[in-house]
Amino acid sequence: MKPEELGAAAVGAILAGTDMTLHLPAGEKWPQGWPRGELLSVTERGKNYSFNPLKVLAFMQRLGKLNNGQAPNASLSGPAAESK
């Protein structure tokens, strides 16, 4: 997942008021400094974790992955988008 996509997913989760779920393929590790998440499930393909999206955005900002410290534009779908 590209940094822009991850940032957009985090912003979408914040706007929806939920945590974000990410999959870590088997044999892979999170980058150093990555926020702690809640382990949801383990399969032969990897592990699924739930993360606080604000902590994910803060981590990305520390790495300089967001343009000018701003969250990337996220397109909304569902009830939040329809109310605008």
HULINLIN-V739582 format. One record per residue. N is the residue number from 1. SS is DSSP state (H for helix, E for strand, - for the rest). PHI is phi in radians with two decimals (NA if undefined). D_FIRST is the distance of its C-alpha to the first C-alpha in whole Angstrom. Layout:
# HULINLIN-V739582
N_SS_PHI_D_FIRST / N_SS_PHI_D_FIRST
This chain:
# HULINLIN-V739582
1_-_NA_0 / 2_-_-1.29_4 / 3_H_-0.97_7 / 4_H_-1.13_8 / 5_H_-1.20_6 / 6_H_-1.13_6 / 7_H_-1.10_10 / 8_H_-1.13_11 / 9_H_-1.15_10 / 10_H_-1.15_12 / 11_H_-1.11_15 / 12_H_-1.06_15 / 13_H_-1.17_16 / 14_H_-1.10_18 / 15_H_-1.13_20 / 16_H_-1.45_20 / 17_-_1.33_22 / 18_-_-2.19_20 / 19_-_-1.40_17 / 20_E_-1.95_14 / 21_E_-1.87_13 / 22_E_-2.21_10 / 23_E_-1.83_10 / 24_E_-1.92_11 / 25_E_-1.04_12 / 26_-_-1.00_16 / 27_-_1.52_17 / 28_-_-1.62_14 / 29_-_-2.24_14 / 30_-_-1.22_13 / 31_-_-1.09_13 / 32_-_-1.04_17 / 33_-_1.57_18 / 34_-_-1.04_15 / 35_-_-1.10_17 / 36_-_-1.26_19 / 37_-_-2.25_18 / 38_E_-1.66_20 / 39_E_-1.23_19 / 40_E_-1.69_20 / 41_E_-2.79_20 / 42_E_-2.24_20 / 43_E_-2.27_20 / 44_-_-1.19_20 / 45_-_-1.49_17 / 46_E_2.68_16 / 47_E_-2.18_16 / 48_E_-1.94_15 / 49_E_-2.19_15 / 50_E_-1.89_16 / 51_E_-2.23_15 / 52_-_-1.29_17 / 53_H_-1.11_15 / 54_H_-1.13_18 / 55_H_-1.22_17 / 56_H_-1.15_13 / 57_H_-1.11_14 / 58_H_-1.10_17 / 59_H_-1.09_15 / 60_H_-1.11_13 / 61_H_-1.15_16 / 62_H_-1.07_18 / 63_H_-1.41_16 / 64_-_1.35_16 / 65_-_-1.52_13 / 66_-_-1.91_14 / 67_H_-1.14_17 / 68_H_0.93_20 / 69_H_1.24_19 / 70_-_-1.77_19 / 71_-_-1.19_16 / 72_-_-1.15_14 / 73_-_-1.16_16 / 74_-_-2.06_15 / 75_-_-1.53_16 / 76_-_-1.68_18 / 77_-_-2.42_20 / 78_-_1.58_22 / 79_H_-1.06_25 / 80_H_-1.12_24 / 81_H_-1.27_23 / 82_H_-1.25_27 / 83_-_-1.39_29 / 84_-_-1.44_28
